[in-house]
Amino acid sequence: MADINPRIQQEFTASPGADSLFGLADAPAAVRYVASFAMTAFATVVAAGVDSQVAIPNISLIFVVPVIIGAVGLGLGPSLFSAILGALAYNFFLTEPRYTLIVDEPANVWAIGLLFFVGLVVSGVAFTSRRRAIEAALLRRQERMLQNYSRDVAAIDNAKAIVSITCHMLAALFQVPVVILVLDGKRVSVEKAGNVEPQEAEIEAAQSSLAAGHVVRAGVYPALTSRFDFWPVKTTAGGPRAVIGLAFNPDERPATPSTFVDVVGRFLALALDRQHFRHARP
């Protein structure tokens, strides 16, 4: 049991976007925009150097490269920033008259406008593809955690340990504080993961969820002051009852957390029922 919770946490430690460009995906916005500016500046130097040696009709396409890299590794904002900078740099350094934003030839106006439009399209497509890849990686990681959790729960022969591993697995799965209340007769035990201590009103909201048999959301009657969303765990009558609470940030609440919580709740219910019937036999 000692190595279960750290292993669960380790499986989720690596963010799906951790392999992004130089690890800058989670960097402050200012750092990502500076990186975007640096890449566009480098592309400008390369384009100006090549243009001074040989005339290439599609030299403007070099400015699309920072846009793609920015969308994949830095985010949509820096990528759009690269698209704007690329169009301005191409106009300033590579179109006549040079070193001014004035454009004499209509063909160059179209070239600059087309470069900017291509940058916008490429930026949107690359960013969307990156986001979908991250979501797919996250889903695979969550499924793997559920598989490992089900195997670990089946191997544990201790109700308290089962509740503990469930609590820590949910905390690692959603990256939020979690509490699990287990009611066995008149005895109430609380298992928690995270730095949020459940208050009396939240315990009452958990008991209300258990009594009603449906989800009670934080900030909604009757849990107006609760920070936790509570899900009742449907165990066999006569055995211990449990309720799962997750303290989501209101601005970062998943769209459908019940999908995974319900699965975990069923595993927890089966494990608690197994322990109850095992110890209830004469």
C-alpha positions as CSV (number, residue, x, y, z in Angstrom):
1,M,0.0,0.0,0.0
2,A,2.9,2.4,0.7
3,D,3.9,2.8,-2.9
4,I,0.4,3.0,-4.5
5,N,-0.4,6.7,-4.0
6,P,3.0,8.0,-5.1
7,R,2.8,5.8,-8.2
8,I,-0.7,7.1,-9.1
9,Q,0.5,10.7,-8.6
10,Q,3.6,10.1,-10.8
11,E,1.5,8.7,-13.6
12,F,-0.3,12.1,-13.9
13,T,2.6,14.4,-13.1
14,A,3.7,14.8,-16.7
15,S,1.4,17.2,-18.4
16,P,0.2,16.2,-21.9
17,G,1.8,19.4,-23.1
18,A,5.1,18.9,-21.4
19,D,6.8,18.0,-24.6
20,S,6.1,21.4,-26.2
21,L,8.7,23.7,-27.6
22,F,11.5,24.1,-25.0
23,G,8.8,23.5,-22.3
24,L,7.4,27.0,-22.9
25,A,3.7,26.0,-23.2
26,D,3.2,26.8,-19.5
27,A,5.6,29.8,-19.3
28,P,4.3,33.3,-18.6
29,A,2.7,35.1,-21.6
30,A,5.5,37.6,-21.8
31,V,8.1,34.8,-22.2
32,R,6.1,33.1,-24.9
33,Y,5.6,36.4,-26.9
34,V,9.3,37.1,-26.6
35,A,10.1,33.7,-28.0
36,S,7.6,34.3,-30.8
37,F,9.4,37.6,-31.6
38,A,12.8,36.0,-31.5
39,M,11.7,33.3,-34.0
40,T,10.3,35.8,-36.4
41,A,13.4,38.0,-36.1
42,F,15.5,34.9,-36.9
43,A,13.3,34.1,-39.9
44,T,13.7,37.7,-41.1
45,V,17.5,37.5,-40.9
46,V,17.5,34.2,-42.8
47,A,15.1,35.6,-45.5
48,A,17.0,38.8,-45.9
49,G,20.3,36.9,-46.2
50,V,18.9,34.5,-48.8
51,D,17.3,37.3,-50.7
52,S,20.6,39.2,-50.9
53,Q,22.2,36.3,-52.6
54,V,19.5,34.8,-54.8
55,A,16.1,35.8,-55.9
56,I,13.5,33.4,-54.7
57,P,9.8,34.0,-55.6
58,N,8.3,32.4,-52.5
59,I,10.8,33.8,-49.9
60,S,7.8,35.0,-47.9
61,L,6.9,31.4,-46.9
62,I,9.8,31.4,-44.5
63,F,7.7,33.6,-42.2
64,V,5.1,30.8,-42.0
65,V,7.6,28.6,-40.0
66,P,7.5,30.7,-36.8
67,V,3.7,30.8,-37.0
68,I,3.5,26.9,-37.1
69,I,6.1,26.5,-34.3
70,G,4.3,29.1,-32.3
71,A,0.9,27.5,-32.6
72,V,2.3,24.0,-31.7
73,G,4.6,25.1,-28.9
74,L,3.6,28.5,-27.6
75,G,-0.1,28.9,-28.0
76,L,-2.6,30.7,-30.3
77,G,-1.7,34.3,-29.2
78,P,2.0,34.1,-29.8
79,S,1.3,32.3,-33.1
80,L,-1.0,35.1,-34.3
81,F,1.7,37.6,-33.1
82,S,4.2,35.8,-35.4
83,A,1.8,36.1,-38.3
84,I,1.4,39.8,-37.8
85,L,5.2,40.3,-37.3
86,G,6.0,38.2,-40.3
87,A,3.8,40.2,-42.6
88,L,5.2,43.5,-41.3
89,A,8.8,42.2,-41.6
90,Y,8.3,41.0,-45.1
91,N,6.9,44.4,-46.1
92,F,9.6,46.4,-44.3
93,F,12.7,44.3,-45.4
94,L,11.8,42.5,-48.6
95,T,9.5,44.6,-50.6
96,E,10.2,47.8,-52.5
97,P,10.8,50.5,-51.3
98,R,12.7,48.7,-48.6
99,Y,12.9,49.8,-45.0
100,T,9.5,51.4,-45.1
101,L,6.0,50.2,-44.8
102,I,5.0,51.9,-48.0
103,V,4.1,49.5,-50.8
104,D,4.5,50.8,-54.4
105,E,3.4,47.7,-56.4
106,P,-0.1,46.2,-56.1
107,A,1.4,42.8,-56.5
108,N,3.3,43.3,-53.2
109,V,0.1,44.4,-51.5
110,W,-1.5,41.1,-52.5
111,A,1.6,39.2,-51.4
112,I,1.7,40.8,-48.0
113,G,-2.1,40.2,-47.5
114,L,-1.8,36.6,-48.6
115,L,1.1,36.0,-46.3
116,F,-0.9,37.4,-43.4
117,F,-4.0,35.3,-44.3
118,V,-1.9,32.1,-44.7
119,G,-0.4,32.8,-41.3
120,L,-3.8,33.1,-39.7
121,V,-5.1,29.9,-41.3
122,V,-1.9,27.9,-40.5
123,S,-2.0,29.3,-36.9
124,G,-5.6,28.2,-36.3
125,V,-5.1,24.7,-37.9
126,A,-1.8,24.0,-36.0
127,F,-3.3,25.2,-32.7
128,T,-6.4,23.1,-33.1
129,S,-4.4,20.0,-34.0
130,R,-2.1,20.5,-31.0
131,R,-5.1,21.0,-28.6
132,R,-6.8,17.8,-29.9
133,A,-3.5,15.9,-29.5
134,I,-3.3,17.1,-25.9
135,E,-6.9,16.1,-25.2
136,A,-6.3,12.6,-26.7
137,A,-3.1,12.2,-24.6
138,L,-5.0,13.3,-21.5
139,L,-7.8,10.8,-22.2
140,R,-5.3,7.9,-22.7
141,R,-3.6,8.8,-19.4
142,Q,-6.9,8.9,-17.6
143,E,-8.0,5.5,-19.0
144,R,-4.6,4.0,-18.0
145,M,-5.0,5.4,-14.4
146,L,-8.5,3.9,-14.2
147,Q,-7.2,0.5,-15.3
148,N,-4.4,0.6,-12.8
149,Y,-6.8,1.8,-10.1
150,S,-9.2,-1.1,-10.8
151,R,-6.4,-3.6,-10.5
152,D,-5.1,-2.1,-7.3
153,V,-8.5,-2.0,-5.6
154,A,-9.1,-5.6,-6.5
155,A,-5.9,-6.6,-4.8
156,I,-6.5,-4.7,-1.5
157,D,-8.2,-6.4,1.4
158,N,-8.8,-3.4,3.6
159,A,-11.7,-0.9,3.4
160,K,-9.7,2.1,4.7
161,A,-6.9,1.4,2.2
162,I,-9.5,1.1,-0.6
163,V,-11.0,4.5,0.3
164,S,-7.5,6.1,0.6
165,I,-6.3,4.9,-2.8
166,T,-9.6,6.0,-4.4
167,C,-9.3,9.5,-2.8
168,H,-5.7,10.0,-4.0
169,M,-6.4,8.6,-7.5
170,L,-9.3,11.1,-8.0
171,A,-7.1,13.9,-6.8
172,A,-4.4,12.9,-9.3
173,L,-7.0,12.4,-12.1
174,F,-8.6,15.8,-11.7
175,Q,-5.7,17.7,-10.0
176,V,-8.2,19.1,-7.3
177,P,-8.7,18.4,-3.6
178,V,-10.9,15.4,-2.9
179,V,-12.8,14.1,0.1
180,I,-14.6,10.8,0.6
181,L,-17.0,10.4,3.5
182,V,-17.8,6.8,4.6
183,L,-20.8,6.3,6.8
184,D,-20.9,2.9,8.6
185,G,-23.8,2.9,10.9
186,K,-23.4,6.0,13.1
187,R,-19.7,6.3,12.5
188,V,-18.5,8.8,9.9
189,S,-14.9,8.7,8.6
190,V,-13.4,11.2,6.3
191,E,-10.5,10.6,3.9
192,K,-9.1,13.6,2.1
193,A,-6.4,14.5,-0.5
194,G,-5.4,18.1,-0.9
195,N,-5.2,21.1,1.3
196,V,-8.9,21.8,1.6
197,E,-10.5,20.7,4.9
198,P,-14.3,20.0,4.6
199,Q,-16.4,22.2,6.8
200,E,-19.5,21.2,8.7
201,A,-21.8,22.7,6.1
202,E,-20.0,20.7,3.4
203,I,-20.3,17.4,5.4
204,E,-24.0,18.2,5.6
205,A,-24.1,18.7,1.9
206,A,-22.4,15.3,1.4
207,Q,-24.9,13.6,3.6
208,S,-27.7,15.4,1.7
209,S,-26.3,14.0,-1.6
210,L,-26.1,10.5,-0.1
211,A,-29.7,10.7,1.3
212,A,-31.2,12.0,-2.0
213,G,-29.1,9.7,-4.2
214,H,-28.1,12.4,-6.7
215,V,-25.2,14.8,-7.4
216,V,-25.1,18.0,-5.3
217,R,-23.1,20.8,-6.9
218,A,-21.1,23.4,-5.1
219,G,-22.8,26.8,-4.8
220,V,-26.2,25.4,-5.7
221,Y,-29.0,24.8,-3.1
222,P,-28.8,23.1,-0.7
223,A,-25.0,23.4,-0.9
224,L,-24.8,27.2,-1.3
225,T,-21.6,27.5,0.8
226,S,-20.0,24.2,-0.3
227,R,-16.7,24.2,-2.3
228,F,-17.2,20.5,-3.2
229,D,-19.4,18.8,-5.8
230,F,-20.6,15.5,-4.2
231,W,-21.4,12.2,-5.8
232,P,-23.2,9.5,-3.9
233,V,-21.7,6.0,-4.1
234,K,-24.4,3.4,-4.5
235,T,-23.5,0.5,-2.2
236,T,-25.6,-2.5,-1.1
237,A,-28.2,-1.8,1.7
238,G,-26.8,-2.6,5.1
239,G,-23.2,-2.0,4.3
240,P,-21.1,1.2,4.6
241,R,-22.2,4.1,2.5
242,A,-19.9,6.6,0.8
243,V,-20.0,9.9,-1.0
244,I,-17.2,11.5,-3.2
245,G,-16.5,15.2,-3.1
246,L,-14.3,17.1,-5.5
247,A,-13.4,20.8,-5.0
248,F,-13.2,22.2,-8.5
249,N,-12.1,25.7,-9.4
250,P,-15.3,27.3,-10.8
251,D,-13.3,28.6,-13.7
252,E,-11.7,25.3,-14.5
253,R,-14.5,22.8,-13.9
254,P,-14.5,20.0,-16.5
255,A,-17.5,19.8,-18.7
256,T,-18.5,16.2,-17.8
257,P,-16.6,15.1,-14.6
258,S,-19.4,12.6,-13.8
259,T,-18.2,10.4,-16.6
260,F,-15.1,9.4,-14.6
261,V,-16.4,9.9,-11.1
262,D,-19.3,7.5,-11.8
263,V,-16.9,4.8,-13.0
264,V,-14.7,5.3,-9.9
265,G,-17.8,5.3,-7.7
266,R,-18.9,1.9,-9.1
267,F,-15.5,0.4,-8.4
268,L,-15.5,1.8,-4.9
269,A,-19.0,0.5,-4.3
270,L,-18.0,-3.0,-5.4
271,A,-14.9,-3.0,-3.2
272,L,-16.8,-1.7,-0.1
273,D,-19.6,-4.3,-0.7
274,R,-17.0,-7.0,-1.0
275,Q,-15.4,-6.0,2.3
276,H,-18.8,-5.8,4.0
277,F,-19.9,-9.2,2.9
278,R,-16.6,-10.8,3.7
279,H,-16.6,-9.6,7.3
280,A,-20.4,-10.2,7.7
281,R,-20.1,-13.9,7.0
282,P,-20.2,-16.1,10.2
